[in-house]
Amino acid sequence: WGELDSDTLTGDSGNDTLYGGMQNPLAVDASGRDLLLGNSGFDLLYGQEADDSLSGGEDGDTLYGGKDSDFIHGDGGDDLILGDNGNDTLCGDEGSDTILGITGELMLL
């Protein structure tokens, strides 16, 4: 769990849940099937290996899926959502979002 101000959260191998606190959290996933949750502030969520679920907060976030098949939800704010290898599901929600897929099949919601 992150607290106020900027946080660096790292999940090692295995399945992790990382939750950024208030203000400007930074959440980073090392490997495994992980759930990354941003909150208020401008979050950078990076899912690397395995199938991850990323959800930004109410502000503009950068969400990068990494390898494998990911579910990425921008939530509020003007988000940058990047899918990579694998079959990703990308959802912008509120705000003016930029959604980019690299390779694999994409499902845009």
C-alpha positions as CSV (number, residue, x, y, z in Angstrom):
1,W,0.0,0.0,0.0
2,G,1.2,3.5,-0.8
3,E,0.7,6.5,1.4
4,L,0.6,10.2,0.8
5,D,3.1,11.7,-1.7
6,S,5.2,9.6,-4.2
7,D,5.5,5.9,-3.7
8,T,7.5,3.1,-5.4
9,L,5.8,-0.2,-5.2
10,T,7.5,-3.3,-6.5
11,G,6.0,-6.8,-6.8
12,D,8.4,-9.7,-7.1
13,S,7.6,-13.0,-8.8
14,G,4.2,-14.4,-8.1
15,N,0.8,-12.8,-7.9
16,D,0.7,-9.3,-6.3
17,T,-1.8,-6.5,-5.6
18,L,-0.2,-3.1,-5.5
19,Y,-2.3,0.0,-4.6
20,G,-0.9,3.5,-4.9
21,G,-1.9,6.0,-2.2
22,M,-2.8,9.6,-2.6
23,Q,-1.0,12.4,-4.5
24,N,1.6,11.1,-7.0
25,P,2.1,7.4,-6.6
26,L,4.3,5.3,-8.9
27,A,3.4,1.6,-9.0
28,V,5.7,-0.9,-10.8
29,D,5.0,-4.6,-11.3
30,A,8.0,-7.0,-11.5
31,S,6.4,-10.2,-12.7
32,G,3.5,-12.5,-12.2
33,R,-0.3,-11.9,-12.6
34,D,-0.8,-8.7,-10.8
35,L,-3.4,-6.1,-10.0
36,L,-2.2,-2.5,-10.1
37,L,-4.5,0.2,-8.7
38,G,-3.8,3.9,-8.9
39,N,-5.6,6.5,-6.9
40,S,-5.6,10.3,-7.1
41,G,-2.5,11.9,-8.6
42,F,-0.8,11.2,-11.9
43,D,0.1,7.5,-11.7
44,L,2.5,5.4,-13.8
45,L,1.4,1.8,-13.8
46,Y,3.6,-0.8,-15.6
47,G,2.6,-4.4,-15.8
48,Q,5.6,-6.4,-17.2
49,E,5.2,-10.2,-17.5
50,A,2.1,-12.3,-17.2
51,D,-1.6,-11.3,-17.5
52,D,-2.1,-8.1,-15.5
53,S,-5.0,-5.8,-14.6
54,L,-4.2,-2.1,-14.3
55,S,-6.6,0.6,-13.3
56,G,-5.7,4.3,-13.1
57,G,-7.3,6.8,-10.7
58,E,-9.2,10.0,-11.1
59,D,-6.3,12.0,-12.7
60,G,-4.4,11.6,-15.9
61,D,-2.4,8.4,-15.7
62,T,0.1,6.4,-17.9
63,L,-0.8,2.7,-18.0
64,Y,1.5,0.3,-19.8
65,G,0.5,-3.4,-20.1
66,G,3.8,-5.0,-21.0
67,K,3.9,-8.6,-22.1
68,D,1.1,-11.1,-22.3
69,S,-2.7,-10.3,-22.2
70,D,-3.7,-7.5,-20.0
71,F,-6.9,-5.6,-18.9
72,I,-6.2,-1.9,-18.7
73,H,-8.8,0.7,-17.4
74,G,-7.9,4.4,-17.5
75,D,-10.8,5.6,-15.2
76,G,-11.0,9.4,-14.9
77,G,-8.6,12.0,-16.3
78,D,-6.7,12.2,-19.6
79,D,-4.9,8.9,-19.7
80,L,-2.2,7.4,-21.9
81,I,-3.0,3.7,-22.3
82,L,-0.5,1.4,-24.0
83,G,-1.1,-2.3,-24.8
84,D,1.9,-4.4,-25.8
85,N,2.3,-8.1,-26.8
86,G,-0.7,-10.3,-26.1
87,N,-4.4,-9.9,-26.5
88,D,-5.2,-6.8,-24.5
89,T,-8.5,-5.2,-23.4
90,L,-8.2,-1.4,-23.2
91,C,-10.8,0.9,-21.7
92,G,-10.4,4.6,-21.5
93,D,-13.5,5.8,-19.6
94,E,-13.8,9.5,-18.6
95,G,-11.5,12.2,-20.0
96,S,-9.7,12.5,-23.4
97,D,-7.6,9.3,-23.5
98,T,-4.9,8.2,-25.9
99,I,-5.0,4.4,-26.5
100,L,-2.3,2.6,-28.4
101,G,-1.9,-1.1,-29.1
102,I,1.5,-2.5,-30.2
103,T,0.9,-6.1,-31.3
104,G,-1.6,-8.9,-30.6
105,E,-5.4,-8.6,-30.7
106,L,-7.0,-5.6,-29.0
107,M,-10.5,-5.2,-27.6
108,L,-11.3,-1.5,-27.0
109,L,-14.1,-0.7,-24.6
